[in-house]
Amino acid sequence: MANALVYCPSGGGKTVNATRVAIGKRGKNLLLCSDNSAVVLRNFDRPNLETINLASIKQFLSTFDNAVSAEKYDCIIVDNLSDLFDMWILELDASGKFKDMRQAYQSVYQALKRLVRKAGQVSTNVIFTAWHDDREVTLSNGTKINRITPKLQPKILDNICGLCNIVAYINTVEKDGKKQWYYILEGTPQLYAKDQLFCRKSCMPEDLFNGKGVKA
C-alpha cells in the first residue's frame, strides 16, 4: 500500500484533516495519537475512526505492529511523528540506558527510518503527521532562502520524506465565507511537498490516496 506525511504548524489542522481520509473496503481507520490532539475530534464527525492515545513508545510500537497484522484498517494514522521523536528521546534519557545521549539520538534516528520504511510495505495505507519547521537553506547558486519542511531532525529529514510516497502541506482558502483545508502536493524551493503516486499539485484531505485532485 502507500504511505504519506502530512504536516503544518501546531494547531493548523493536521489531526482534523488526516482523519478525513476516505474509508475503504475494510470500513475503519485507526488513529494512534501521542500528543493528545485527538481531543479536537470531539467537534467533528468521525464514525468510522478508532482512536488510541499512546502513553509510551513501547505501547506505540506494539499497537502499530498489531494493527498492521490485524488487516482490519484501511488507514493507520500516526499523530504525530515530531512528537514521537521527542517522546522517544525523553524515555531513553529517563531510562539511563545511554551514558552518551548521542547514542540515544542515533538509535531513534534508525528506528524512525525503519518505521517509515515498513509503513510503505504493509497491507494498509499509513499517514504520518508532523509539525512544521521553517529553516534557512542555501541553494546551489548560493542564494539563501527559508524553506518550510516537516519538523524532523535534519539528519533524517530527507530519509523520512524520501521514504514517503506523498508529502503534503496543509493550507487553507476562504470559500463562501468558510475556511476550507486542502493539501499542497507540489514542492517548491520554499516548500517541501511531493506526490509520487498521482503527480498532483493539490487535493482535498479525503482524496489523499484515491488520485482525485489537481494534476501537475
C-alpha positions as CSV (number, residue, x, y, z in Angstrom):
1,M,0.0,0.0,0.0
2,A,1.1,3.7,0.3
3,N,2.3,6.0,3.0
4,A,2.2,9.8,3.4
5,L,3.5,12.5,5.6
6,V,1.1,15.4,6.3
7,Y,2.4,18.5,8.1
8,C,1.6,22.0,9.2
9,P,2.1,24.3,12.2
10,S,0.8,23.2,15.6
11,G,-2.9,23.9,15.6
12,G,-3.1,24.1,11.8
13,G,-5.4,21.1,11.3
14,K,-3.2,18.0,11.0
15,T,-5.3,15.8,13.2
16,V,-8.7,17.0,11.8
17,N,-7.6,16.6,8.2
18,A,-5.5,13.4,8.4
19,T,-8.6,11.7,9.8
20,R,-10.7,12.8,6.9
21,V,-9.0,10.3,4.6
22,A,-11.6,8.2,2.8
23,I,-12.8,4.9,4.3
24,G,-12.2,1.9,2.0
25,K,-13.4,-1.7,1.9
26,R,-12.4,-2.5,5.4
27,G,-14.7,0.2,6.8
28,K,-12.5,1.6,9.5
29,N,-9.4,3.8,10.1
30,L,-7.2,3.9,13.2
31,L,-5.6,7.0,14.8
32,L,-2.6,6.5,17.1
33,C,-2.2,9.7,19.0
34,S,0.8,10.7,21.0
35,D,0.3,14.4,21.7
36,N,-3.3,14.4,23.0
37,S,-4.5,16.3,19.9
38,A,-7.3,13.7,19.3
39,V,-9.4,15.7,21.7
40,V,-10.2,18.1,18.9
41,L,-12.1,15.4,17.1
42,R,-14.9,15.8,19.7
43,N,-16.0,18.6,17.4
44,F,-16.1,16.6,14.2
45,D,-18.0,13.5,13.0
46,R,-15.6,10.5,12.6
47,P,-17.9,7.5,13.0
48,N,-15.5,5.0,11.4
49,L,-12.4,6.1,13.3
50,E,-10.9,4.1,16.2
51,T,-8.6,6.2,18.4
52,I,-5.8,5.0,20.7
53,N,-4.0,7.5,22.9
54,L,-0.4,6.5,23.4
55,A,1.3,6.6,26.8
56,S,4.7,5.2,25.8
57,I,6.9,4.3,22.8
58,K,6.6,0.6,23.8
59,Q,2.8,0.9,23.5
60,F,3.1,2.6,20.2
61,L,5.4,0.0,18.6
62,S,3.3,-2.9,19.8
63,T,0.0,-1.2,18.8
64,F,1.2,-0.3,15.4
65,D,2.5,-3.8,14.7
66,N,-0.7,-5.4,16.0
67,A,-2.8,-3.0,13.8
68,V,-0.8,-3.9,10.7
69,S,-1.1,-7.6,11.4
70,A,-4.9,-7.4,12.0
71,E,-5.5,-6.2,8.5
72,K,-8.8,-4.6,9.6
73,Y,-8.0,-0.9,8.9
74,D,-8.0,1.0,5.6
75,C,-5.6,3.5,7.0
76,I,-3.4,3.9,10.1
77,I,-2.8,7.5,11.1
78,V,0.3,8.1,13.3
79,D,-0.2,11.5,15.0
80,N,2.5,12.8,15.3
81,L,6.0,11.9,14.2
82,S,7.6,15.1,15.5
83,D,6.2,14.4,19.0
84,L,7.1,10.7,18.8
85,F,10.7,11.6,18.3
86,D,10.7,13.8,21.4
87,M,8.8,11.1,23.4
88,W,11.4,8.5,22.4
89,I,14.4,10.7,23.4
90,L,12.8,11.6,26.7
91,E,12.1,7.9,27.6
92,L,15.6,6.9,26.7
93,D,17.1,9.7,28.7
94,A,14.9,8.7,31.7
95,S,15.9,5.0,31.4
96,G,19.6,5.8,31.9
97,K,20.3,3.2,29.1
98,F,22.7,5.6,27.3
99,K,25.5,7.4,29.1
100,D,26.1,9.3,25.9
101,M,22.9,10.8,24.6
102,R,24.3,11.0,21.1
103,Q,23.9,7.2,21.0
104,A,20.3,7.6,22.0
105,Y,19.6,10.1,19.2
106,Q,21.3,7.7,16.7
107,S,19.1,4.8,18.0
108,V,15.9,6.8,17.5
109,Y,17.1,8.1,14.0
110,Q,17.5,4.5,12.9
111,A,14.2,3.3,14.5
112,L,12.2,6.1,12.8
113,K,13.8,5.2,9.4
114,R,12.8,1.6,9.9
115,L,9.3,2.6,10.9
116,V,8.6,4.7,7.8
117,R,10.2,2.2,5.5
118,K,8.0,-0.5,7.0
119,A,4.9,1.7,6.6
120,G,5.4,1.7,2.8
121,Q,5.4,-2.1,2.7
122,V,2.4,-3.1,4.7
123,S,-1.1,-4.0,3.6
124,T,-2.8,-0.8,4.8
125,N,-2.2,2.8,4.0
126,V,-0.3,4.8,6.6
127,I,-0.4,8.6,7.3
128,F,2.2,10.2,9.5
129,T,1.6,13.7,10.7
130,A,4.2,16.2,11.8
131,W,4.6,19.8,12.9
132,H,6.3,22.2,10.5
133,D,9.7,23.8,10.6
134,D,11.0,26.9,8.9
135,R,14.7,26.8,8.3
136,E,17.2,28.7,6.2
137,V,18.8,26.7,3.4
138,T,21.4,27.7,0.8
139,L,20.6,26.9,-2.9
140,S,23.2,25.6,-5.3
141,N,23.7,29.1,-6.7
142,G,24.5,30.4,-3.2
143,T,21.1,32.1,-2.6
144,K,19.8,31.8,1.0
145,I,16.0,31.1,1.3
146,N,13.6,30.0,4.0
147,R,12.2,26.5,3.4
148,I,9.1,25.0,5.1
149,T,9.6,21.4,6.0
150,P,8.2,18.8,8.4
151,K,9.7,19.2,11.8
152,L,12.2,16.4,11.9
153,Q,15.9,16.3,12.8
154,P,18.0,17.4,9.8
155,K,19.9,14.2,9.8
156,I,16.8,12.2,9.0
157,L,14.6,14.7,7.2
158,D,15.5,13.6,3.7
159,N,15.4,9.9,4.6
160,I,11.9,10.1,6.1
161,C,10.5,12.3,3.3
162,G,12.2,10.2,0.7
163,L,10.6,7.0,2.1
164,C,7.0,8.5,1.9
165,N,5.1,8.4,-1.3
166,I,3.3,11.6,-0.5
167,V,4.5,14.7,1.5
168,A,1.6,17.1,1.9
169,Y,1.5,20.6,3.4
170,I,-1.9,21.7,4.9
171,N,-3.1,25.0,3.5
172,T,-6.4,26.9,3.7
173,V,-8.6,29.0,1.5
174,E,-11.7,31.0,2.2
175,K,-14.7,29.8,0.2
176,D,-18.3,31.1,0.7
177,G,-17.1,32.7,3.9
178,K,-15.8,29.5,5.4
179,K,-12.3,28.1,5.8
180,Q,-11.5,25.2,3.6
181,W,-8.5,23.0,4.1
182,Y,-6.6,21.3,1.3
183,Y,-3.2,19.7,0.7
184,I,-0.4,21.2,-1.3
185,L,1.4,18.3,-3.1
186,E,3.8,20.1,-5.4
187,G,7.1,21.2,-3.9
188,T,9.0,24.4,-4.5
189,P,12.4,25.7,-3.2
190,Q,10.4,27.2,-0.3
191,L,8.2,24.2,0.5
192,Y,8.8,20.5,0.8
193,A,6.0,18.6,-0.9
194,K,5.6,15.7,-3.4
195,D,3.1,13.2,-4.8
196,Q,4.8,10.1,-6.3
197,L,1.5,8.3,-6.6
198,F,-0.5,10.6,-8.8
199,C,1.7,13.6,-9.7
200,R,-0.9,16.1,-8.4
201,K,-0.5,19.8,-7.4
202,S,-3.1,19.6,-4.7
203,C,-6.0,17.6,-3.3
204,M,-8.6,17.5,-0.6
205,P,-7.7,15.6,2.5
206,E,-10.2,12.9,1.9
207,D,-8.7,12.2,-1.5
208,L,-5.1,11.7,-0.4
209,F,-4.9,8.1,-1.6
210,N,-7.6,7.9,-4.3
211,G,-6.0,10.0,-7.0
212,K,-8.5,12.8,-7.2
213,G,-7.2,16.4,-7.2
214,V,-5.5,19.0,-9.4
215,K,-2.9,17.3,-11.7
216,A,0.5,18.8,-12.2
